[in-house]
């Protein structure tokens, strides 16, 4: 029997498709062998009553001050103990409800202004 190039191509493609079908069957059997048995659950505890949420303080918390101090230390190269954050205020024209900033933080605007001044 003489094998021509079409017969070899068909034999190779058939072998690949049979291997793919065998792999998909093996993967589809995985849940039967590797499934964890479901645990029996008892009766659920009743949900606690919801109370009115406590109002948050108007100022910023110590976590935010720590994050700001870490950001200043990282960007300036100074040690975190070598400076003190005395106050944190929103920049004029930027902040919640301001259309001037388009929800871009102040550092983003500063970067844009510094790039614009370098290019001119």
Secondary structure in CASP SS format (residue, H / E / C, confidence):
PFRMAT SS
TARGET T0000
AUTHOR 0000-0000-0000
METHOD secondary structure of the structure
MODEL  1
X C 1.00
X C 1.00
X C 1.00
X C 1.00
X H 1.00
X H 1.00
X H 1.00
X H 1.00
X H 1.00
X H 1.00
X H 1.00
X H 1.00
X H 1.00
X H 1.00
X H 1.00
X H 1.00
X H 1.00
X H 1.00
X H 1.00
X H 1.00
X H 1.00
X H 1.00
X H 1.00
X H 1.00
X H 1.00
X H 1.00
X H 1.00
X H 1.00
X C 1.00
X H 1.00
X H 1.00
X H 1.00
X H 1.00
X H 1.00
X C 1.00
X C 1.00
X C 1.00
X C 1.00
X C 1.00
X C 1.00
X C 1.00
X C 1.00
X C 1.00
X C 1.00
X C 1.00
X C 1.00
X C 1.00
X C 1.00
X C 1.00
X C 1.00
X C 1.00
X C 1.00
X C 1.00
X C 1.00
X C 1.00
X C 1.00
X C 1.00
X C 1.00
X C 1.00
X C 1.00
X C 1.00
X H 1.00
X H 1.00
X H 1.00
X H 1.00
X H 1.00
X H 1.00
X H 1.00
X H 1.00
X H 1.00
X H 1.00
X H 1.00
X H 1.00
X H 1.00
X H 1.00
X H 1.00
X C 1.00
X C 1.00
X C 1.00
X H 1.00
X H 1.00
X H 1.00
X C 1.00
X C 1.00
X C 1.00
X C 1.00
X C 1.00
X C 1.00
X C 1.00
X C 1.00
X C 1.00
X C 1.00
X C 1.00
X C 1.00
X C 1.00
X C 1.00
X C 1.00
X C 1.00
X C 1.00
X C 1.00
X C 1.00
X C 1.00
X C 1.00
X C 1.00
X C 1.00
X H 1.00
X H 1.00
X H 1.00
X H 1.00
X H 1.00
X H 1.00
X H 1.00
X H 1.00
X H 1.00
X H 1.00
X H 1.00
X H 1.00
X H 1.00
X H 1.00
X C 1.00
END
